[in-house]
Amino acid sequence: MELLGYIVITNLIILVVLLYFVFNLSKKIDILPLTDKTNNSSITNINPQTKKTKIELLNDEKYYYYVLNLISSAKKEINIIMFSIYKCKKTEDILHELINARKRGVMVRVILDGEVESNRLIKHLLSSERIPVKLTNHQRIHNKLIIVDDNIVVLGSHNWTDKALFENRESSVAIIDKKIVKREKDYFELLWGSIK
């Protein structure tokens, strides 16, 4: 009986500590309101100059619309690490926006897993449009990471395939936080430099 009381008290203390941290963390993080899943996202409402971290949840197909809008609004740089890109109807829209960004003068760089067969076709397509693409050699990557203009990082479970974008249950997040974006950019640069 004493053991049960001890466990209850311990769990109560843990709960209070967790609530304290959640309450204090909520003062530092804004979770952007969910928008209609057919909406092209609320990216125009995001101010990267704010001191708070901004997070937008990108479940299922909302990711697709958000990424399209993000790429089309990029001003200077897009860096991508993607496990799998399969050329199909919806991914062609994203690839087309990447090519348009490059034509607007935005620097675009892409890292793909070298063991995924469809990535070779994507490398050929993007390289023909003067977008540098590197395929990993011996090291597998499973990342799904996009960094735009050193302001926003999008990461999560979405590959660029029609199934991942519109059939599977997938979750990703867009994060606006200078420190997090810098860490992910440093990670991208480290990986980019390690692939020959």
Secondary structure as the mmCIF struct_conf table of DSSP 4:
data_model
#
loop_
_struct_conf.conf_type_id
_struct_conf.id
_struct_conf.beg_label_comp_id
_struct_conf.beg_label_asym_id
_struct_conf.beg_label_seq_id
_struct_conf.end_label_comp_id
_struct_conf.end_label_asym_id
_struct_conf.end_label_seq_id
HELX_RH_AL_P HELX_RH_AL_P1 GLU A 2 SER A 26
TURN_TY1_P TURN_TY1_P1 LYS A 27 LYS A 28
STRN STRN1 ILE A 29 ILE A 31
HELX_LH_PP_P HELX_LH_PP_P1 LEU A 32 LEU A 34
TURN_TY1_P TURN_TY1_P2 LYS A 37 THR A 38
BEND BEND1 ASN A 39 ASN A 39
BEND BEND2 SER A 42 SER A 42
HELX_RH_3T_P HELX_RH_3T_P1 ILE A 43 ASN A 45
TURN_TY1_P TURN_TY1_P3 PRO A 48 GLN A 49
BEND BEND3 THR A 50 LYS A 52
STRN STRN2 THR A 53 ASN A 59
TURN_TY1_P TURN_TY1_P4 ASP A 60 GLU A 61
HELX_RH_AL_P HELX_RH_AL_P2 LYS A 62 SER A 72
TURN_TY1_P TURN_TY1_P5 SER A 73 SER A 73
BEND BEND4 LYS A 75 LYS A 76
STRN STRN3 GLU A 77 MET A 82
BEND BEND5 PHE A 83 PHE A 83
STRN STRN4 ILE A 85 ILE A 85
BEND BEND6 CYS A 88 CYS A 88
HELX_RH_AL_P HELX_RH_AL_P3 LYS A 89 LYS A 103
TURN_TY1_P TURN_TY1_P6 ARG A 104 GLY A 105
STRN STRN5 MET A 107 LEU A 112
TURN_TY1_P TURN_TY1_P7 GLY A 114 GLU A 115
HELX_RH_AL_P HELX_RH_AL_P4 GLU A 117 SER A 127
TURN_TY1_P TURN_TY1_P8 SER A 128 ARG A 130
STRN STRN6 VAL A 133 LEU A 135
BEND BEND7 ASN A 137 GLN A 139
STRN STRN7 LYS A 144 VAL A 148
TURN_TY1_P TURN_TY1_P9 ASP A 149 ASN A 151
STRN STRN8 ILE A 152 GLY A 156
BEND BEND8 SER A 157 SER A 157
STRN STRN9 TRP A 160 TRP A 160
BEND BEND9 THR A 161 THR A 161
HELX_RH_AL_P HELX_RH_AL_P5 ASP A 162 ASP A 162
HELX_RH_PI_P HELX_RH_PI_P1 LYS A 163 GLU A 167
BEND BEND10 ASN A 168 ASN A 168
STRN STRN10 SER A 171 ILE A 176
HELX_RH_AL_P HELX_RH_AL_P6 LYS A 178 SER A 194
#
